[in-house]
């Protein structure tokens, strides 16, 4: 097991954040396409997709091997894919429609199913892709090991659809779970659990000041920095820990990136 490393990368402007993220993702894409012939990427909602915009511009738009990408969602809201609250719609409109990733490589949650069935179906899909080696697997955690996990953070410190004090923060077995009581609308969601999030091969928080109230900005670097670096307060499981503090990659992680900026 390798030692997880974390880097807190604070940029001055949102534009610099977007450029840093594009370079980081493009370099990882090249690395994994050369090594595995596949690049598995998990995206979130929020302002993350807007921050990925530099990837669809030159030089990245032409240098990235988009045909080798496999795209997944860390969580999804159970609304139609045309709804403004859909994470799929956000990613499609802002990113996926602008790059030539094959449609068969874009793995969205089936929001036409009841929420529990949608979570089960997404876990079955992930297991199938682990079995055929599209997605790597971490033997130490017993969870899929995606090549890159791109996350944001909510104003209450939530990650994916894992909210402060929620029972799913203690989930150890399931890879994908249904949420039927989100404190933010819509209430029904599907989310990856912490074992999957923490098993990612490479990990980046992409957070800008526009995501967060001022009091959260004040503690952001310390809280998230501890999480990705495994220092005191990071990777906690005790009462009162924010979900972001429970993000602690377990193995094979070589880089963690936090971007926070003033717009």
C-alpha positions in Angstrom: 0.0 0.0 0.0 1.4 3.3 -1.0 1.2 6.4 1.2 -1.5 8.9 0.3 -0.1 12.3 -0.6 -2.1 15.5 -0.7 -1.4 18.9 -2.2 -3.4 22.0 -1.3 -3.2 24.1 -4.5 -4.7 27.6 -3.9 -5.1 29.8 -6.9 -5.8 33.5 -7.0 -8.6 33.5 -9.5 -11.3 31.1 -10.8 -9.7 31.3 -14.3 -6.4 30.0 -12.8 -8.3 27.2 -11.1 -9.8 26.2 -14.4 -6.5 26.2 -16.1 -4.8 24.2 -13.3 -7.6 21.6 -13.4 -7.5 21.2 -17.2 -3.7 20.6 -17.1 -4.0 18.1 -14.2 -6.8 16.1 -15.8 -5.2 16.1 -19.2 -1.9 14.8 -17.8 -3.7 12.0 -15.9 -5.7 11.1 -19.0 -2.5 10.7 -21.0 -0.9 8.6 -18.2 -3.8 6.2 -17.8 -4.5 5.8 -21.6 -0.9 4.8 -22.0 -0.9 2.4 -19.0 -4.4 0.9 -19.2 -5.9 2.0 -22.5 -8.8 3.5 -20.5 -9.3 6.5 -18.3 -12.2 6.2 -15.7 -13.4 9.6 -14.4 -16.0 10.4 -11.8 -17.6 13.9 -11.8 -19.8 15.8 -9.4 -22.3 18.6 -9.9 -22.1 22.2 -8.7 -19.6 24.5 -10.2 -17.2 21.7 -11.0 -18.5 21.3 -14.6 -18.0 25.0 -15.3 -14.4 24.8 -14.0 -13.7 21.9 -16.5 -14.4 24.3 -19.4 -10.7 24.7 -20.3 -10.6 21.0 -21.2 -12.8 21.7 -24.2 -10.5 24.4 -25.4 -7.1 24.1 -27.2 -4.6 22.6 -26.6 -6.5 20.1 -24.5 -9.5 19.6 -26.8 -7.3 18.1 -29.4 -4.6 16.4 -27.3 -6.8 14.4 -24.9 -7.8 10.9 -26.2 -11.5 11.3 -25.5 -12.4 8.0 -27.0 -10.7 6.2 -24.1 -12.7 8.0 -21.4 -15.3 6.3 -19.3 -17.4 8.8 -17.3 -19.4 8.3 -14.1 -21.3 10.4 -11.5 -20.4 10.5 -7.8 -24.1 11.3 -7.2 -27.3 12.1 -9.1 -30.6 13.7 -8.2 -33.6 11.7 -9.1 -35.1 14.1 -11.7 -35.4 13.8 -15.4 -32.2 14.3 -17.4 -33.7 17.5 -18.9 -34.3 19.0 -15.5 -32.1 21.9 -14.4 -31.3 20.0 -11.2 -29.9 17.0 -13.0 -26.2 16.5 -12.6 -26.3 14.6 -15.9 -27.7 17.6 -17.7 -25.2 19.9 -16.1 -22.3 17.8 -17.3 -23.8 17.2 -20.7 -24.5 20.8 -21.4 -21.3 22.2 -20.0 -18.8 19.5 -21.0 -19.8 16.1 -22.5 -21.6 17.6 -25.5 -18.4 19.4 -26.5 -16.0 16.5 -26.6 -16.1 13.2 -28.6 -16.5 10.7 -25.8 -18.5 7.8 -27.2 -22.1 7.7 -25.8 -21.6 4.1 -24.7 -18.7 5.3 -22.4 -21.0 7.8 -20.5 -22.6 6.0 -17.6 -25.5 7.9 -16.1 -27.8 6.9 -13.3 -31.1 5.5 -14.6 -33.4 8.1 -13.1 -36.5 6.5 -14.5 -36.3 3.8 -11.8 -37.4 4.2 -8.2 -34.5 5.6 -6.2 -33.6 2.3 -4.4 -33.7 0.4 -7.7 -31.6 3.1 -9.4 -28.9 2.7 -6.8 -28.9 -1.0 -7.1 -28.8 -0.8 -10.9 -25.8 1.6 -10.8 -23.9 -0.7 -8.4 -24.6 -3.6 -10.7 -23.2 -1.6 -13.6 -20.1 -0.7 -11.7 -19.6 -4.3 -10.6 -19.9 -5.5 -14.3 -17.3 -2.9 -15.3 -15.0 -4.0 -12.5 -15.4 -7.6 -13.5 -14.4 -6.9 -17.1 -11.6 -4.7 -15.9 -12.9 -1.4 -17.4 -12.7 -0.1 -13.8 -9.8 -1.0 -11.6 -10.3 -2.6 -8.2 -8.7 -2.0 -4.9 -8.1 -5.3 -3.1 -7.2 -3.5 0.2 -10.6 -1.6 0.4 -12.7 -4.0 -1.5 -14.1 -1.2 -3.7 -13.7 0.0 -7.3 -10.7 2.2 -7.9 -11.6 4.9 -10.3 -8.6 6.6 -12.0 -9.8 10.1 -11.1 -12.4 11.4 -8.7 -13.4 15.0 -9.2 -15.4 16.4 -6.3 -16.8 19.6 -5.0 -18.0 20.4 -1.5 -21.4 21.7 -0.4 -21.9 24.7 1.9 -22.5 22.4 4.9 -19.4 20.3 4.2 -21.3 17.6 2.3 -19.5 15.5 -0.4 -21.5 13.7 -3.1 -24.9 13.2 -1.5 -23.4 12.3 1.9 -24.7 14.9 4.4 -23.6 15.7 7.9 -24.9 13.3 10.5 -26.4 11.0 7.8 -26.3 7.2 8.5 -24.7 6.6 5.1 -21.5 8.1 6.4 -21.0 4.8 8.2 -21.8 2.6 5.2 -19.0 0.1 4.7 -20.4 -2.6 2.3 -22.4 -0.9 -0.5 -20.7 1.0 -3.3 -23.8 2.9 -4.3 -26.7 3.9 -2.0 -30.1 5.6 -2.2 -30.8 8.8 -0.4 -34.4 9.5 0.3 -34.1 12.3 2.8 -31.6 14.9 1.4 -31.8 18.2 3.4 -31.5 20.0 0.0 -34.1 19.4 -2.7 -34.7 17.1 -4.4 -34.9 14.6 -1.5 -34.3 11.5 -3.6 -30.7 10.9 -4.8 -28.2 8.2 -5.7 -24.7 8.4 -4.3 -21.4 6.7 -4.2 -20.4 5.8 -0.6 -17.2 6.7 1.2 -15.5 3.4 0.5 -15.7 4.1 -3.2 -14.8 7.8 -2.9 -11.8 6.9 -0.7 -10.5 4.2 -3.1 -9.9 6.6 -6.0 -6.5 6.3 -7.7 -6.3 10.1 -8.0 -8.3 12.7 -6.2 -9.2 16.3 -6.6 -11.4 18.7 -4.8 -12.3 21.6 -7.1 -13.8 24.3 -4.9 -14.2 28.0 -5.7 -15.4 30.7 -3.4 -18.6 31.1 -5.2 -19.6 27.6 -3.9 -19.4 28.6 -0.3 -20.4 31.2 2.3 -17.7 33.4 3.8 -17.5 31.5 7.1 -16.9 28.2 5.2 -14.1 29.9 3.1 -12.3 30.8 6.3 -11.9 27.1 7.4 -11.7 25.6 3.9 -7.9 25.2 3.6 -7.5 23.7 7.0 -10.4 21.3 6.9 -9.9 20.0 3.4 -6.1 20.1 3.6 -6.3 17.8 6.6 -8.6 15.5 4.8 -6.5 15.0 1.8 -3.2 14.9 3.7 -4.4 12.5 6.4 -3.4 14.9 9.2 -5.2 15.5 12.4 -8.9 16.0 11.8 -8.8 14.5 8.3 -10.3 11.1 7.6 -12.3 11.3 10.8 -15.3 9.2 11.7 -16.3 10.6 15.0 -19.5 12.5 15.9 -19.4 16.0 14.5 -17.1 15.3 11.6 -18.1 16.9 8.4 -18.3 14.5 5.4 -15.4 16.3 3.8 -13.3 15.4 6.8 -14.1 11.8 6.3 -12.6 11.8 2.8 -9.3 10.0 3.4 -8.0 8.0 0.4 -7.0 4.6 1.6 -4.5 3.4 -0.9 -2.6 4.0 -4.1 -3.4 7.7 -4.1 -0.6 9.8 -5.5 -2.1 13.3 -5.6 -4.9 15.3 -4.0 -5.7 18.8 -5.2 -7.8 21.5 -3.5 -8.5 24.7 -5.4 -10.2 27.6 -3.7 -10.2 31.1 -5.0 -11.8 34.5 -4.9 -14.0 35.1 -8.0 
